[in-house]
Amino acid sequence: MGPRWEVVQRFDLHEHVADCFWKPLHNHHARMEELGITIFPDYVIDDHVEIIHAFTGSHVPEPMLPLDRDKVMWRVYDEISAHVSRTQLD
């Protein structure tokens, strides 16, 4: 679906998002330059498990309905926190 600046704008995330890119859905590392990806991601959150395997990150399935019962993003928050803790030790 490409860069989602409309989501950044809608949820006022500008201070947390440095840039948005097309994501490589195959040949992940090799296609980064082709897609104009100027940084190597520290951590990715995606619904495509292949991207999680190519980089470090958390897989997020489609939301469970009703949305107020979906707790996946709490798991992701914990996984990001653990990742940050590990990388700060390096």
C-alpha positions as CSV (number, residue, x, y, z in Angstrom):
1,M,0.0,0.0,0.0
2,G,3.0,2.3,0.1
3,P,4.0,5.0,2.5
4,R,1.1,5.9,4.8
5,W,1.6,9.6,5.6
6,E,-2.2,9.9,5.9
7,V,-2.0,7.6,9.0
8,V,0.9,9.6,10.5
9,Q,-1.2,12.8,9.9
10,R,-4.5,11.4,11.1
11,F,-3.0,10.2,14.4
12,D,-0.6,13.1,14.8
13,L,2.5,10.9,14.9
14,H,4.9,13.3,13.2
15,E,7.2,13.5,16.2
16,H,7.5,9.7,16.2
17,V,7.9,8.9,12.5
18,A,11.0,10.1,10.6
19,D,10.0,8.7,7.2
20,C,7.7,6.3,5.4
21,F,8.6,3.9,2.6
22,W,7.4,1.2,0.3
23,K,8.2,-2.2,1.9
24,P,10.0,-4.9,0.0
25,L,7.7,-8.0,-0.1
26,H,10.5,-10.2,-1.5
27,N,14.3,-10.1,-1.7
28,H,13.9,-7.8,1.2
29,H,17.5,-6.6,1.7
30,A,18.3,-6.5,-2.0
31,R,15.3,-4.3,-2.8
32,M,15.8,-1.6,-0.2
33,E,17.9,0.6,-2.5
34,E,15.4,0.1,-5.4
35,L,12.5,1.2,-3.2
36,G,14.4,4.3,-1.9
37,I,14.8,3.0,1.6
38,T,17.6,5.1,3.0
39,I,17.9,3.5,6.4
40,F,18.2,-0.1,7.7
41,P,15.2,-0.7,10.1
42,D,16.1,-1.3,13.7
43,Y,12.7,-2.9,14.3
44,V,9.7,-3.6,12.1
45,I,6.0,-4.3,13.0
46,D,4.2,-5.9,10.1
47,D,1.4,-8.3,9.1
48,H,3.7,-10.1,6.6
49,V,5.7,-12.7,8.6
50,E,8.4,-12.8,5.9
51,I,9.4,-9.3,6.7
52,I,9.7,-10.2,10.4
53,H,12.0,-13.0,9.4
54,A,14.1,-10.8,7.1
55,F,14.5,-8.1,9.8
56,T,14.0,-7.9,13.5
57,G,10.5,-7.2,14.6
58,S,7.0,-8.2,15.7
59,H,4.3,-9.9,13.6
60,V,0.8,-8.4,13.9
61,P,-2.1,-10.4,12.5
62,E,-5.3,-8.8,11.4
63,P,-7.2,-7.2,14.3
64,M,-9.6,-9.2,16.3
65,L,-13.1,-7.9,16.4
66,P,-14.5,-6.2,18.4
67,L,-11.3,-4.0,18.5
68,D,-11.6,-3.4,22.2
69,R,-10.8,-7.0,22.8
70,D,-7.7,-7.0,20.6
71,K,-4.6,-7.0,22.9
72,V,-2.0,-7.7,20.2
73,M,-0.4,-4.2,20.4
74,W,0.2,-4.7,24.1
75,R,2.3,-7.7,23.2
76,V,4.1,-5.7,20.6
77,Y,4.8,-2.9,23.1
78,D,6.4,-5.5,25.4
79,E,8.4,-6.9,22.6
80,I,9.7,-3.4,21.6
81,S,10.6,-2.7,25.2
82,A,12.5,-5.9,25.4
83,H,14.3,-5.2,22.1
84,V,15.3,-1.7,23.4
85,S,16.6,-3.2,26.6
86,R,18.7,-5.7,24.8
87,T,20.1,-3.2,22.4
88,Q,21.0,-0.7,25.1
89,L,23.2,-3.4,26.7
90,D,25.3,-3.7,23.5
